[in-house]
Amino acid sequence: MNWSILRTWPLTPRKQQWGILAAALLIGLGLFAVNSAARTSASNVNVLANGNFEDGFVIQPGCGMVGVGWGCFTNGGGANYGFYQEQWGPVVANGANSQLIEINTAGSFPADADRYAGIYQTAPVVDWAEYTLDLKGMIRTTEMDGDPWRYRVQVGWSQGKTADWTKVTNWQDVGWDTYYPRTSPGAFSSYNRKLLAEADHLTLYIRVWKKWGVPEMELDVSFDAISLTGPAAGSKPTATATATAKPGQTPAPTATATAVAVASCGGQNFVANGTFEGGFNATAIGHVGKSWGWFTNGGGANYGFYDEQWPPVVSDGSHGQLIEINSQGVFPADADRYAGIYQKITGLKAGTTYQLTLAGQLRGVDGGDDTHRFAAQWGYTSGGETDWAKVGNWQGIDLGPIHPRTAPGPMATATVKFSAPASEIVLFIRGWKKWGTTETEMDLNLDSISLTACTGTTTTPPSTTCQYVVKPGDSLAWIAQKYGVTVQALAAHNSIYNVNIIYIGQVLTIPGCSTAPAPTATPAPAVTVTPAPTPTPGMTPTTYTVQPGDSLSAIAARFGVDVYYLAQVNGIWNINIIYVGQVLVIPRD
């Protein structure tokens, strides 16, 4: 078997972007990109990661460039195989990327019949729930004459976490009978069907089939817009039980929410110099807006604070605050670098709801294909504590997509509400450069920052928030069930874009939660209630410390798990990169 990353196009060259690949190979660890599990309805999500292939590609030995989050397979033999990051517009259905799979028999003598190549992904699902599979694709070839069914595309699926395409017995033909010349693409074909999950994980397989052993022939199939939509893992229908009191009994009390003033927000802005029109102070790190302090966590990165006056990234007046983190000339560059500003806020009323509003934008230079490699966050401390490291309630600020440094997009406006814990707080806003990539720059622009009180009458949760530190074996669904919140609410509250991916040590803020899980309600006298079983996270998983000479595939084989599932559990986006001393969680059924 052989494959090549670089090939020559008759019309438009494939853009393999070796510079990005070189930067990617320096990344030790990271999370899979996250926008693929976006909510598709009030109750359903796309449980697949990177189904639109906009979240990056990695080299997988024996295949080529495969979308992050996907595995690959071929059946070898008398054929050549190629997997590519496709960026040629006519063969991309959605966004700027698609997955191209090639089978060719150039130079293969004899050429074998029945050659297969495909991709697969294991996703957490709800047992006995129905899911809808959608995908788009296009078939092209160098030989337009011949059997009109000589090329086929098939889908299959298996239940559980173990992935093995050779054991799939339910292959379904997608019915794509139109073939186009390799250099003259046509329209994409679509496929849709229902699947039934019969376990807590389902593996989806998509494969290309070249039926006949015809030599000197090339088959190219482009895939895009793949989704598997249904209930998020861990979610269950919410049942509402009504206990009817017998004669002489007192019905059980009904829980009610507390009505507080939060309907409309405005009036006094408690933030000083939130528009940065009041000037800047020269500091050791650069220029910081007056009335604001600054912080960084140092390490392998450079930092800069600037009086931003470029109109495209200023939303109000002629000034804004620019915060920069870059790794130009820094080697090794550290992951998880932070830089931000803070301000003491006084005159608040404890227990009153306030609204924080700000305008901002994230821009960058390089850093890979991860669309969430940079992030903005906010948090606060009670009283006058100005140590940013003591903030325990960081939450994400949604500023939209990351824009090129020299081609800004529109400034986004973000709004959040919270209950003031005291009359004085310290407000913190920070930028986060997640990965230790070299020669990368993150720019966070901030402007129009305000904090106003909310008045009116509406219903809010009766308690504040608390935190939970993710432990081995946890899932977002189990944590949500533990605290009595929905998976979607928990994910949104913590800016988690893919509900299937959390990491050990991650600090989650629980919406509407006190410092402990809500106590179990005591039933009314003479009413028999069968309590629901206490949720458990399952078996405690095994951990393994990476040794010299180890590879992720060898470790996966040793413990009998799929290498891509092992990577997903441990937040490893490139299966070729692990390091000695790294502690891996080995998932168990």
URGIJO-V741745 format. One record per residue. N is the residue number from 1. RES is the residue in one small letter. SS is DSSP state (A for helix, B for strand, O for the rest). PHI is phi in whole degrees, 0 to 359 (none if undefined). NEAR is the number of other ideal C-beta (glycine too) atoms within 12 Angstrom. Layout:
n=N res=RES ss=SS phi=PHI near=NEAR
n=N res=RES ss=SS phi=PHI near=NEAR
//
This chain:
n=1 res=m ss=O phi=none near=23
n=2 res=n ss=O phi=217 near=18
n=3 res=w ss=O phi=209 near=29
n=4 res=s ss=O phi=225 near=22
n=5 res=i ss=O phi=281 near=26
n=6 res=l ss=O phi=262 near=18
n=7 res=r ss=O phi=220 near=27
n=8 res=t ss=O phi=251 near=10
n=9 res=w ss=O phi=267 near=22
n=10 res=p ss=O phi=294 near=14
n=11 res=l ss=O phi=248 near=15
n=12 res=t ss=O phi=230 near=17
n=13 res=p ss=O phi=288 near=15
n=14 res=r ss=O phi=290 near=33
n=15 res=k ss=O phi=262 near=26
n=16 res=q ss=O phi=273 near=28
n=17 res=q ss=O phi=53 near=24
n=18 res=w ss=A phi=295 near=16
n=19 res=g ss=A phi=297 near=20
n=20 res=i ss=A phi=294 near=30
n=21 res=l ss=A phi=298 near=26
n=22 res=a ss=A phi=298 near=17
n=23 res=a ss=A phi=294 near=28
n=24 res=a ss=A phi=297 near=35
n=25 res=l ss=O phi=291 near=19
n=26 res=l ss=O phi=271 near=32
n=27 res=i ss=O phi=279 near=39
n=28 res=g ss=O phi=284 near=28
n=29 res=l ss=O phi=222 near=30
n=30 res=g ss=O phi=185 near=38
n=31 res=l ss=O phi=266 near=40
n=32 res=f ss=O phi=296 near=44
n=33 res=a ss=O phi=299 near=40
n=34 res=v ss=O phi=237 near=36
n=35 res=n ss=A phi=272 near=36
n=36 res=s ss=A phi=284 near=40
n=37 res=a ss=A phi=260 near=38
n=38 res=a ss=O phi=297 near=31
n=39 res=r ss=B phi=296 near=26
n=40 res=t ss=O phi=255 near=23
n=41 res=s ss=O phi=200 near=14
n=42 res=a ss=O phi=296 near=12
n=43 res=s ss=O phi=231 near=19
n=44 res=n ss=B phi=248 near=27
n=45 res=v ss=B phi=224 near=43
n=46 res=n ss=B phi=274 near=38
n=47 res=v ss=O phi=279 near=46
n=48 res=l ss=O phi=274 near=49
n=49 res=a ss=O phi=265 near=44
n=50 res=n ss=O phi=57 near=50
n=51 res=g ss=O phi=286 near=44
n=52 res=n ss=O phi=258 near=35
n=53 res=f ss=O phi=62 near=46
n=54 res=e ss=O phi=269 near=35
n=55 res=d ss=O phi=257 near=39
n=56 res=g ss=O phi=108 near=43
n=57 res=f ss=B phi=226 near=42
n=58 res=v ss=B phi=224 near=41
n=59 res=i ss=B phi=282 near=31
n=60 res=q ss=B phi=243 near=36
n=61 res=p ss=O phi=307 near=23
n=62 res=g ss=O phi=85 near=23
n=63 res=c ss=O phi=236 near=38
n=64 res=g ss=B phi=141 near=35
n=65 res=m ss=B phi=274 near=42
n=66 res=v ss=B phi=236 near=44
n=67 res=g ss=B phi=305 near=45
n=68 res=v ss=O phi=305 near=49
n=69 res=g ss=O phi=94 near=50
n=70 res=w ss=O phi=251 near=47
n=71 res=g ss=B phi=263 near=40
n=72 res=c ss=B phi=220 near=41
n=73 res=f ss=B phi=202 near=36
n=74 res=t ss=B phi=217 near=38
n=75 res=n ss=O phi=248 near=24
n=76 res=g ss=O phi=59 near=21
n=77 res=g ss=O phi=75 near=21
n=78 res=g ss=O phi=281 near=28
n=79 res=a ss=O phi=195 near=39
n=80 res=n ss=B phi=251 near=33
n=81 res=y ss=B phi=232 near=43
n=82 res=g ss=B phi=214 near=38
n=83 res=f ss=B phi=237 near=43
n=84 res=y ss=B phi=224 near=41
n=85 res=q ss=B phi=278 near=45
n=86 res=e ss=B phi=273 near=42
n=87 res=q ss=O phi=232 near=29
n=88 res=w ss=O phi=282 near=31
n=89 res=g ss=A phi=313 near=19
n=90 res=p ss=A phi=296 near=25
n=91 res=v ss=A phi=243 near=40
n=92 res=v ss=O phi=239 near=31
n=93 res=a ss=O phi=272 near=31
n=94 res=n ss=O phi=211 near=27
n=95 res=g ss=O phi=78 near=27
n=96 res=a ss=O phi=240 near=24
n=97 res=n ss=O phi=221 near=39
n=98 res=s ss=B phi=214 near=41
n=99 res=q ss=B phi=261 near=52
n=100 res=l ss=B phi=255 near=45
n=101 res=i ss=B phi=241 near=47
n=102 res=e ss=B phi=239 near=41
n=103 res=i ss=B phi=234 near=49
n=104 res=n ss=B phi=223 near=37
n=105 res=t ss=O phi=243 near=29
n=106 res=a ss=O phi=296 near=25
n=107 res=g ss=O phi=76 near=16
n=108 res=s ss=O phi=264 near=26
n=109 res=f ss=O phi=227 near=13
n=110 res=p ss=O phi=281 near=14
n=111 res=a ss=O phi=273 near=26
n=112 res=d ss=O phi=272 near=25
n=113 res=a ss=O phi=278 near=23
n=114 res=d ss=O phi=53 near=23
n=115 res=r ss=B phi=261 near=37
n=116 res=y ss=B phi=235 near=36
n=117 res=a ss=B phi=209 near=45
n=118 res=g ss=B phi=196 near=41
n=119 res=i ss=B phi=231 near=47
n=120 res=y ss=B phi=208 near=41
n=121 res=q ss=B phi=207 near=49
n=122 res=t ss=B phi=261 near=42
n=123 res=a ss=B phi=232 near=50
n=124 res=p ss=B phi=291 near=42
n=125 res=v ss=O phi=221 near=41
n=126 res=v ss=O phi=262 near=31
n=127 res=d ss=O phi=302 near=22
n=128 res=w ss=O phi=67 near=18
n=129 res=a ss=O phi=262 near=31
n=130 res=e ss=B phi=264 near=20
n=131 res=y ss=B phi=234 near=34
n=132 res=t ss=B phi=249 near=27
n=133 res=l ss=B phi=262 near=36
n=134 res=d ss=B phi=230 near=33
n=135 res=l ss=B phi=204 near=41
n=136 res=k ss=B phi=236 near=33
n=137 res=g ss=B phi=199 near=45
n=138 res=m ss=B phi=215 near=41
n=139 res=i ss=B phi=255 near=40
n=140 res=r ss=B phi=229 near=38
n=141 res=t ss=B phi=207 near=35
n=142 res=t ss=O phi=273 near=27
n=143 res=e ss=O phi=231 near=25
n=144 res=m ss=O phi=276 near=22
n=145 res=d ss=O phi=271 near=12
n=146 res=g ss=O phi=131 near=17
n=147 res=d ss=O phi=309 near=18
n=148 res=p ss=O phi=291 near=15
n=149 res=w ss=O phi=239 near=18
n=150 res=r ss=O phi=287 near=26
n=151 res=y ss=B phi=239 near=43
n=152 res=r ss=B phi=224 near=32
n=153 res=v ss=B phi=239 near=42
n=154 res=q ss=B phi=228 near=31
n=155 res=v ss=B phi=236 near=37
n=156 res=g ss=B phi=210 near=33
n=157 res=w ss=B phi=205 near=37
n=158 res=s ss=B phi=224 near=30
n=159 res=q ss=B phi=264 near=27
n=160 res=g ss=O phi=97 near=25
n=161 res=k ss=O phi=275 near=31
n=162 res=t ss=O phi=281 near=28
n=163 res=a ss=O phi=250 near=36
n=164 res=d ss=O phi=206 near=20
n=165 res=w ss=A phi=295 near=33
n=166 res=t ss=A phi=288 near=19
n=167 res=k ss=A phi=258 near=18
n=168 res=v ss=O phi=286 near=26
n=169 res=t ss=O phi=242 near=14
n=170 res=n ss=O phi=244 near=21
n=171 res=w ss=O phi=305 near=23
n=172 res=q ss=B phi=240 near=25
n=173 res=d ss=B phi=284 near=21
n=174 res=v ss=O phi=277 near=33
n=175 res=g ss=O phi=80 near=18
n=176 res=w ss=O phi=272 near=33
n=177 res=d ss=O phi=253 near=16
n=178 res=t ss=O phi=263 near=24
n=179 res=y ss=B phi=245 near=33
n=180 res=y ss=B phi=244 near=28
n=181 res=p ss=B phi=299 near=21
n=182 res=r ss=O phi=306 near=30
n=183 res=t ss=O phi=263 near=20
n=184 res=s ss=O phi=226 near=19
n=185 res=p ss=O phi=297 near=31
n=186 res=g ss=O phi=238 near=21
n=187 res=a ss=O phi=269 near=18
n=188 res=f ss=O phi=285 near=29
n=189 res=s ss=B phi=260 near=28
n=190 res=s ss=B phi=239 near=24
n=191 res=y ss=B phi=216 near=27
n=192 res=n ss=B phi=211 near=21
n=193 res=r ss=B phi=199 near=24
n=194 res=k ss=B phi=263 near=17
n=195 res=l ss=B phi=234 near=32
n=196 res=l ss=B phi=250 near=20
n=197 res=a ss=O phi=281 near=31
n=198 res=e ss=O phi=239 near=20
n=199 res=a ss=O phi=201 near=23
n=200 res=d ss=O phi=273 near=29
n=201 res=h ss=B phi=221 near=34
n=202 res=l ss=B phi=224 near=39
n=203 res=t ss=B phi=253 near=40
n=204 res=l ss=B phi=260 near=45
n=205 res=y ss=B phi=241 near=39
n=206 res=i ss=B phi=230 near=47
n=207 res=r ss=B phi=226 near=39
n=208 res=v ss=B phi=256 near=47
n=209 res=w ss=B phi=233 near=34
n=210 res=k ss=B phi=260 near=46
n=211 res=k ss=O phi=287 near=26
n=212 res=w ss=O phi=254 near=26
n=213 res=g ss=O phi=276 near=21
n=214 res=v ss=O phi=277 near=30
n=215 res=p ss=O phi=283 near=22
n=216 res=e ss=O phi=53 near=17
n=217 res=m ss=O phi=228 near=35
n=218 res=e ss=B phi=237 near=37
n=219 res=l ss=B phi=244 near=42
n=220 res=d ss=B phi=236 near=43
n=221 res=v ss=B phi=232 near=48
n=222 res=s ss=B phi=259 near=44
n=223 res=f ss=B phi=241 near=50
n=224 res=d ss=B phi=201 near=39
n=225 res=a ss=B phi=53 near=33
n=226 res=i ss=B phi=267 near=42
n=227 res=s ss=B phi=218 near=34
n=228 res=l ss=B phi=230 near=46
n=229 res=t ss=B phi=256 near=33
n=230 res=g ss=B phi=179 near=34
n=231 res=p ss=B phi=296 near=37
n=232 res=a ss=O phi=293 near=40
n=233 res=a ss=O phi=305 near=39
n=234 res=g ss=O phi=93 near=35
n=235 res=s ss=O phi=277 near=34
n=236 res=k ss=O phi=219 near=21
n=237 res=p ss=O phi=301 near=11
n=238 res=t ss=O phi=271 near=13
n=239 res=a ss=O phi=265 near=7
n=240 res=t ss=O phi=248 near=7
n=241 res=a ss=O phi=255 near=15
n=242 res=t ss=O phi=244 near=11
n=243 res=a ss=O phi=267 near=20
n=244 res=t ss=O phi=266 near=12
n=245 res=a ss=O phi=286 near=16
n=246 res=k ss=O phi=281 near=13
n=247 res=p ss=O phi=307 near=8
n=248 res=g ss=O phi=90 near=9
n=249 res=q ss=O phi=267 near=14
n=250 res=t ss=O phi=259 near=14
n=251 res=p ss=O phi=301 near=17
n=252 res=a ss=O phi=296 near=19
n=253 res=p ss=O phi=296 near=12
n=254 res=t ss=O phi=261 near=11
n=255 res=a ss=O phi=288 near=13
n=256 res=t ss=O phi=232 near=10
n=257 res=a ss=O phi=274 near=15
n=258 res=t ss=B phi=269 near=18
n=259 res=a ss=B phi=276 near=15
n=260 res=v ss=B phi=227 near=24
n=261 res=a ss=O phi=277 near=24
n=262 res=v ss=O phi=213 near=27
n=263 res=a ss=O phi=286 near=18
n=264 res=s ss=B phi=228 near=16
n=265 res=c ss=B phi=232 near=27
n=266 res=g ss=B phi=168 near=17
n=267 res=g ss=O phi=86 near=17
n=268 res=q ss=O phi=302 near=21
n=269 res=n ss=O phi=268 near=26
n=270 res=f ss=O phi=278 near=33
n=271 res=v ss=O phi=268 near=38
n=272 res=a ss=O phi=272 near=26
n=273 res=n ss=O phi=55 near=30
n=274 res=g ss=O phi=287 near=36
n=275 res=t ss=O phi=264 near=30
n=276 res=f ss=O phi=63 near=41
n=277 res=e ss=O phi=276 near=25
n=278 res=g ss=O phi=275 near=20
n=279 res=g ss=O phi=107 near=20
n=280 res=f ss=B phi=229 near=27
n=281 res=n ss=B phi=254 near=22
n=282 res=a ss=B phi=279 near=15
n=283 res=t ss=B phi=235 near=21
n=284 res=a ss=O phi=294 near=13
n=285 res=i ss=O phi=255 near=25
n=286 res=g ss=B phi=137 near=25
n=287 res=h ss=B phi=256 near=27
n=288 res=v ss=B phi=240 near=36
n=289 res=g ss=B phi=307 near=39
n=290 res=k ss=O phi=302 near=24
n=291 res=s ss=O phi=80 near=28
n=292 res=w ss=O phi=248 near=37
n=293 res=g ss=B phi=261 near=28
n=294 res=w ss=B phi=222 near=36
n=295 res=f ss=B phi=202 near=32
n=296 res=t ss=B phi=216 near=35
n=297 res=n ss=O phi=250 near=23
n=298 res=g ss=O phi=58 near=17
n=299 res=g ss=O phi=74 near=20
n=300 res=g ss=O phi=281 near=27
n=301 res=a ss=O phi=193 near=36
n=302 res=n ss=B phi=252 near=27
n=303 res=y ss=B phi=229 near=37
n=304 res=g ss=B phi=210 near=28
n=305 res=f ss=B phi=237 near=37
n=306 res=y ss=B phi=224 near=31
n=307 res=d ss=B phi=279 near=32
n=308 res=e ss=B phi=281 near=39
n=309 res=q ss=O phi=231 near=20
n=310 res=w ss=O phi=280 near=23
n=311 res=p ss=A phi=309 near=16
n=312 res=p ss=A phi=299 near=22
n=313 res=v ss=A phi=241 near=37
n=314 res=v ss=O phi=237 near=29
n=315 res=s ss=O phi=262 near=34
n=316 res=d ss=O phi=215 near=28
n=317 res=g ss=O phi=75 near=21
n=318 res=s ss=O phi=235 near=17
n=319 res=h ss=O phi=224 near=30
n=320 res=g ss=B phi=209 near=40
n=321 res=q ss=B phi=260 near=52
n=322 res=l ss=B phi=253 near=38
n=323 res=i ss=B phi=242 near=48
n=324 res=e ss=B phi=240 near=36
n=325 res=i ss=B phi=233 near=49
n=326 res=n ss=B phi=221 near=33
n=327 res=s ss=O phi=239 near=35
n=328 res=q ss=O phi=295 near=22
n=329 res=g ss=O phi=73 near=14
n=330 res=v ss=O phi=259 near=25
n=331 res=f ss=O phi=213 near=15
n=332 res=p ss=O phi=282 near=18
n=333 res=a ss=O phi=273 near=32
n=334 res=d ss=O phi=271 near=27
n=335 res=a ss=O phi=279 near=30
n=336 res=d ss=O phi=52 near=31
n=337 res=r ss=B phi=262 near=38
n=338 res=y ss=B phi=235 near=36
n=339 res=a ss=B phi=208 near=41
n=340 res=g ss=B phi=195 near=43
n=341 res=i ss=B phi=233 near=49
n=342 res=y ss=B phi=212 near=37
n=343 res=q ss=B phi=207 near=39
n=344 res=k ss=B phi=284 near=28
n=345 res=i ss=B phi=243 near=38
n=346 res=t ss=O phi=238 near=21
n=347 res=g ss=O phi=83 near=21
n=348 res=l ss=O phi=277 near=31
n=349 res=k ss=O phi=247 near=23
n=350 res=a ss=O phi=304 near=17
n=351 res=g ss=O phi=90 near=22
n=352 res=t ss=O phi=278 near=29
n=353 res=t ss=B phi=275 near=34
n=354 res=y ss=B phi=235 near=39
n=355 res=q ss=B phi=245 near=33
n=356 res=l ss=B phi=263 near=39
n=357 res=t ss=B phi=232 near=32
n=358 res=l ss=B phi=208 near=38
n=359 res=a ss=B phi=251 near=34
n=360 res=g ss=B phi=194 near=48
n=361 res=q ss=B phi=199 near=43
n=362 res=l ss=B phi=255 near=43
n=363 res=r ss=B phi=230 near=38
n=364 res=g ss=B phi=199 near=39
n=365 res=v ss=B phi=236 near=30
n=366 res=d ss=O phi=59 near=33
n=367 res=g ss=O phi=101 near=41
n=368 res=g ss=O phi=97 near=40
n=369 res=d ss=O phi=265 near=41
n=370 res=d ss=O phi=297 near=42
n=371 res=t ss=O phi=286 near=35
n=372 res=h ss=O phi=234 near=40
n=373 res=r ss=O phi=289 near=41
n=374 res=f ss=B phi=242 near=45
n=375 res=a ss=B phi=210 near=39
n=376 res=a ss=B phi=243 near=44
n=377 res=q ss=B phi=220 near=39
n=378 res=w ss=B phi=224 near=42
n=379 res=g ss=B phi=192 near=36
n=380 res=y ss=B phi=207 near=42
n=381 res=t ss=B phi=241 near=28
n=382 res=s ss=B phi=274 near=25
n=383 res=g ss=O phi=81 near=20
n=384 res=g ss=O phi=254 near=20
n=385 res=e ss=O phi=292 near=23
n=386 res=t ss=O phi=253 near=25
n=387 res=d ss=O phi=276 near=17
n=388 res=w ss=A phi=299 near=30
n=389 res=a ss=A phi=290 near=19
n=390 res=k ss=A phi=263 near=19
n=391 res=v ss=O phi=287 near=29
n=392 res=g ss=O phi=248 near=24
n=393 res=n ss=O phi=231 near=32
n=394 res=w ss=O phi=304 near=31
n=395 res=q ss=B phi=227 near=35
n=396 res=g ss=B phi=287 near=32
n=397 res=i ss=B phi=247 near=34
n=398 res=d ss=O phi=277 near=28
n=399 res=l ss=O phi=251 near=39
n=400 res=g ss=O phi=80 near=24
n=401 res=p ss=O phi=289 near=26
n=402 res=i ss=O phi=281 near=39
n=403 res=h ss=B phi=258 near=27
n=404 res=p ss=B phi=300 near=18
n=405 res=r ss=O phi=303 near=27
n=406 res=t ss=O phi=262 near=14
n=407 res=a ss=B phi=224 near=17
n=408 res=p ss=O phi=296 near=29
n=409 res=g ss=O phi=258 near=21
n=410 res=p ss=O phi=288 near=18
n=411 res=m ss=O phi=291 near=29
n=412 res=a ss=B phi=269 near=29
n=413 res=t ss=B phi=248 near=24
n=414 res=a ss=B phi=242 near=31
n=415 res=t ss=B phi=224 near=24
n=416 res=v ss=B phi=223 near=35
n=417 res=k ss=B phi=240 near=29
n=418 res=f ss=B phi=206 near=35
n=419 res=s ss=B phi=265 near=32
n=420 res=a ss=O phi=294 near=33
n=421 res=p ss=O phi=280 near=25
n=422 res=a ss=O phi=200 near=24
n=423 res=s ss=O phi=286 near=19
n=424 res=e ss=O phi=229 near=23
n=425 res=i ss=B phi=228 near=36
n=426 res=v ss=B phi=242 near=34
n=427 res=l ss=B phi=268 near=43
n=428 res=f ss=B phi=240 near=38
n=429 res=i ss=B phi=226 near=48
n=430 res=r ss=B phi=219 near=41
n=431 res=g ss=B phi=259 near=47
n=432 res=w ss=B phi=228 near=35
n=433 res=k ss=B phi=265 near=49
n=434 res=k ss=O phi=284 near=41
n=435 res=w ss=O phi=254 near=42
n=436 res=g ss=O phi=274 near=32
n=437 res=t ss=O phi=274 near=42
n=438 res=t ss=O phi=275 near=31
n=439 res=e ss=O phi=53 near=24
n=440 res=t ss=O phi=236 near=42
n=441 res=e ss=B phi=231 near=36
n=442 res=m ss=B phi=246 near=44
n=443 res=d ss=B phi=240 near=41
n=444 res=l ss=B phi=245 near=48
n=445 res=n ss=B phi=262 near=46
n=446 res=l ss=B phi=231 near=52
n=447 res=d ss=B phi=196 near=42
n=448 res=s ss=B phi=53 near=32
n=449 res=i ss=B phi=271 near=44
n=450 res=s ss=B phi=221 near=33
n=451 res=l ss=B phi=225 near=39
n=452 res=t ss=B phi=233 near=27
n=453 res=a ss=B phi=279 near=31
n=454 res=c ss=B phi=248 near=32
n=455 res=t ss=B phi=230 near=20
n=456 res=g ss=O phi=119 near=18
n=457 res=t ss=O phi=225 near=15
n=458 res=t ss=B phi=205 near=18
n=459 res=t ss=B phi=257 near=17
n=460 res=t ss=B phi=230 near=26
n=461 res=p ss=O phi=302 near=30
n=462 res=p ss=O phi=284 near=17
n=463 res=s ss=O phi=227 near=22
n=464 res=t ss=O phi=271 near=25
n=465 res=t ss=O phi=242 near=33
n=466 res=c ss=B phi=222 near=27
n=467 res=q ss=B phi=235 near=27
n=468 res=y ss=B phi=220 near=31
n=469 res=v ss=B phi=264 near=18
n=470 res=v ss=O phi=296 near=27
n=471 res=k ss=O phi=241 near=23
n=472 res=p ss=O phi=305 near=27
n=473 res=g ss=O phi=93 near=24
n=474 res=d ss=O phi=287 near=32
n=475 res=s ss=O phi=227 near=38
n=476 res=l ss=A phi=299 near=40
n=477 res=a ss=A phi=296 near=34
n=478 res=w ss=A phi=293 near=29
n=479 res=i ss=A phi=295 near=39
n=480 res=a ss=A phi=299 near=36
n=481 res=q ss=A phi=295 near=29
n=482 res=k ss=A phi=301 near=28
n=483 res=y ss=A phi=258 near=32
n=484 res=g ss=O phi=71 near=28
n=485 res=v ss=O phi=237 near=34
n=486 res=t ss=O phi=279 near=30
n=487 res=v ss=A phi=299 near=40
n=488 res=q ss=A phi=296 near=30
n=489 res=a ss=A phi=294 near=28
n=490 res=l ss=A phi=295 near=39
n=491 res=a ss=A phi=295 near=36
n=492 res=a ss=A phi=296 near=26
n=493 res=h ss=A phi=294 near=34
n=494 res=n ss=O phi=248 near=37
n=495 res=s ss=O phi=55 near=29
n=496 res=i ss=O phi=265 near=39
n=497 res=y ss=O phi=273 near=33
n=498 res=n ss=O phi=235 near=41
n=499 res=v ss=O phi=293 near=43
n=500 res=n ss=O phi=270 near=40
n=501 res=i ss=O phi=235 near=41
n=502 res=i ss=O phi=228 near=41
n=503 res=y ss=O phi=229 near=33
n=504 res=i ss=O phi=298 near=25
n=505 res=g ss=O phi=93 near=17
n=506 res=q ss=O phi=295 near=25
n=507 res=v ss=B phi=263 near=24
n=508 res=l ss=B phi=257 near=41
n=509 res=t ss=B phi=265 near=36
n=510 res=i ss=B phi=267 near=35
n=511 res=p ss=O phi=291 near=34
n=512 res=g ss=O phi=64 near=27
n=513 res=c ss=O phi=239 near=28
n=514 res=s ss=O phi=275 near=18
n=515 res=t ss=O phi=286 near=14
n=516 res=a ss=O phi=214 near=15
n=517 res=p ss=O phi=302 near=21
n=518 res=a ss=O phi=300 near=20
n=519 res=p ss=O phi=291 near=9
n=520 res=t ss=O phi=288 near=12
n=521 res=a ss=O phi=292 near=17
n=522 res=t ss=O phi=273 near=11
n=523 res=p ss=O phi=291 near=19
n=524 res=a ss=O phi=294 near=20
n=525 res=p ss=O phi=304 near=15
n=526 res=a ss=O phi=68 near=16
n=527 res=v ss=O phi=252 near=19
n=528 res=t ss=O phi=275 near=11
n=529 res=v ss=O phi=236 near=15
n=530 res=t ss=O phi=266 near=8
n=531 res=p ss=O phi=291 near=12
n=532 res=a ss=O phi=292 near=14
n=533 res=p ss=O phi=298 near=7
n=534 res=t ss=O phi=292 near=11
n=535 res=p ss=O phi=293 near=21
n=536 res=t ss=O phi=233 near=13
n=537 res=p ss=O phi=282 near=23
n=538 res=g ss=O phi=94 near=18
n=539 res=m ss=O phi=293 near=13
n=540 res=t ss=O phi=291 near=15
n=541 res=p ss=O phi=286 near=25
n=542 res=t ss=B phi=283 near=21
n=543 res=t ss=B phi=244 near=22
n=544 res=y ss=B phi=220 near=26
n=545 res=t ss=B phi=264 near=17
n=546 res=v ss=O phi=297 near=26
n=547 res=q ss=O phi=250 near=17
n=548 res=p ss=O phi=305 near=11
n=549 res=g ss=O phi=90 near=9
n=550 res=d ss=O phi=288 near=22
n=551 res=s ss=O phi=228 near=24
n=552 res=l ss=A phi=295 near=36
n=553 res=s ss=A phi=294 near=23
n=554 res=a ss=A phi=292 near=19
n=555 res=i ss=A phi=294 near=32
n=556 res=a ss=A phi=299 near=31
n=557 res=a ss=A phi=296 near=15
n=558 res=r ss=A phi=298 near=19
n=559 res=f ss=A phi=259 near=27
n=560 res=g ss=O phi=71 near=19
n=561 res=v ss=O phi=238 near=34
n=562 res=d ss=O phi=289 near=34
n=563 res=v ss=A phi=297 near=37
n=564 res=y ss=A phi=283 near=40
n=565 res=y ss=A phi=291 near=39
n=566 res=l ss=A phi=300 near=38
n=567 res=a ss=A phi=296 near=40
n=568 res=q ss=A phi=297 near=42
n=569 res=v ss=A phi=299 near=40
n=570 res=n ss=O phi=261 near=40
n=571 res=g ss=O phi=67 near=37
n=572 res=i ss=O phi=261 near=36
n=573 res=w ss=O phi=270 near=43
n=574 res=n ss=O phi=237 near=38
n=575 res=i ss=O phi=293 near=36
n=576 res=n ss=O phi=270 near=24
n=577 res=i ss=O phi=237 near=27
n=578 res=i ss=O phi=225 near=33
n=579 res=y ss=O phi=228 near=24
n=580 res=v ss=O phi=299 near=15
n=581 res=g ss=O phi=95 near=13
n=582 res=q ss=O phi=293 near=23
n=583 res=v ss=B phi=263 near=22
n=584 res=l ss=B phi=259 near=38
n=585 res=v ss=B phi=270 near=33
n=586 res=i ss=B phi=263 near=32
n=587 res=p ss=O phi=292 near=37
n=588 res=r ss=O phi=233 near=20
n=589 res=d ss=O phi=289 near=19
//
